[in-house]
Structures are given as C-alpha cells and as structure tokens.
Amino acid sequence: MDLEKQNAANAAVKMILQHDVVGLGTGSTAYFAIAAIADLVKNGLKIKAVATSKKTESLAVSMGIELLNIEDVQYIDITIDGADEFNEQLQLIKGGGGALFREKIVASLSKKEIIIADSAKKVDQLGKFKVPIEVVPLASSYVKEQLKRLDGISELRKDGDSLYRTDNGNYILDADFGLFTDAAVLAERLNQIEGILAHGLFINLSTMVIMGKGSEVITYQ
Ligand SMILES: O=C(CO)[C@H](O)[C@H](O)COP(=O)(O)O
C-alpha cells in the first residue's frame, strides 16, 4: 500500500507549478506528497504552502517548506490531500486523522483539490468508514441524539484513556450510518445540525483523485 501511496503522491506533485500556493494535506498518504514537495523545493521549486493540521505544519517546517497562515490566504492554487474513502463521483470521507475542519477550509480555498489514495480507499458506496464529525464539546450529547434520528450510531473518539481533541480543542464523533446511497443528502442534513463544526463528507470539493493500484496510477476526474 505504501508503494501505491507513493506513486499517487509522485504523480500529484508533478501538477505543482512555480510560485504556486500549495495546500498540504494530513495523513500517511499526504506525507509522501509533502516529502516529495520538500525535495522539489530543495531543487529550486519556489512555492508557499498552507498546512491542514498542526502535525503537517511541524512536518513542513522540519522539511524546509515555507508556510503561510491560512487566514492570510485568499486562494490556494493546488492542494494535495488524502482520503479515507472515495467513490467515482469524487465524493469523499475524510477526517480519519482528525484534521477535517482545516482540510475542508483548505479544500474550499483551493482551485484544484487533488486527492491521493491507495486502491483500498476506492468504494462503490461510501459509509464503511465511519463519518468523522467534529463537535463543540458542550454540544456532543445533543449532536449524538440528532445523528440517531438520521440512523447514525456514533461514538466519541478516544485518545488512550481520554477523549480525542482536535487542533481546535473539539471532540470527534465517529458516526456509522451504514452504507449510504446519497452522500450529498446526508451531508446536507449534517450541515443543519447545530454544534457540528465540520463533518467528514466532502461533496463537490475534490477536482481529481489520483489512485495508486499496484505499480499503476489511475486518475478519476
Ligand atoms: O482526512 C485525513 C486526515 O484528517 C486523511 O487524509 C485521511 O485520514 C487519510 O489518511 P491516510 O492517508 O493516513 O490513510
């Protein structure tokens, strides 16, 4: 799987142009892209980057990639990020690494949102991977109840013996809706629930998925 991730990452970084503002994703697949971008920077590529998490921020700095504050950025030319599941309509589940809110803002700012993935991430129907939902802590019981009304069984994500906290200090509810046929409808319903900062359904945000499969690379757009 690492070879598939690496191949997808290598194909994606070829799309970066000189002086681009580049969004850097979070996770083990995005890691390969960040490392490849750092190599290009060492060899003369001039870019500025925006990170999708504190973890990616530290990684980028340690690799010598210049970062911009997300609040100072009006647009991003290209973002390369991973996903937990994707389908051929380029709908995604993201947030396995807990960075979904910033990933969504970065994706929304991006002219090109390139998702890189190994072949295990491709599904016909989304929903085997539980949908991560970032909730403001005081709203977590309320949101859990609202999710039940949508046939979603959710659990607060743990970090050892404690509750997991996002970079924004919030909780994550991982919600099992079973396989769903209409991700856009579910995303719209989640958008209506007070207390949810962001959910991991990315609809109409990705412009291309590059998937490694064996030694091949397959592109969906
Ligand atoms: O959404 C994410 C982090 O919040 C990641 O992109 C997603 O979890 C995929 O991670 P990996 O590449 O490690 O499988």
The ligand as a Tripos MOL2 file, in Angstrom:
@<TRIPOS>MOLECULE
LIG
   14    13     1     0     0
SMALL
NO_CHARGES

@<TRIPOS>ATOM
      1 O1         -8.6010   13.0790    6.2980 O.2       1 LIG1
      2 C1         -7.5000   12.8090    6.7210 C.2       1 LIG1
      3 C2         -6.9670   13.3260    7.9920 C.3       1 LIG1
      4 O2         -7.9440   14.0200    8.7250 O.3       1 LIG1
      5 C3         -6.6180   11.9080    5.9250 C.3       1 LIG1
      6 O3         -6.4750   12.4450    4.6500 O.3       1 LIG1
      7 C4         -7.2430   10.5510    5.8570 C.3       1 LIG1
      8 O4         -7.4800   10.1040    7.1860 O.3       1 LIG1
      9 C5         -6.3520    9.5570    5.1150 C.3       1 LIG1
     10 O5         -5.2340    9.2580    5.8790 O.3       1 LIG1
     11 P1         -4.1490    8.2210    5.3760 P.3       1 LIG1
     12 O6         -3.5210    8.8130    4.1610 O.co2     1 LIG1
     13 O7         -3.2000    8.0980    6.5450 O.co2     1 LIG1
     14 O8         -4.8680    6.9330    5.0870 O.co2     1 LIG1
@<TRIPOS>BOND
     1     1     2 2
     2     2     3 1
     3     2     5 1
     4     3     4 1
     5     5     6 1
     6     5     7 1
     7     7     8 1
     8     7     9 1
     9     9    10 1
    10    10    11 1
    11    11    12 2
    12    11    13 1
    13    11    14 1
@<TRIPOS>SUBSTRUCTURE
     1 LIG1         1 GROUP 0 **** ****
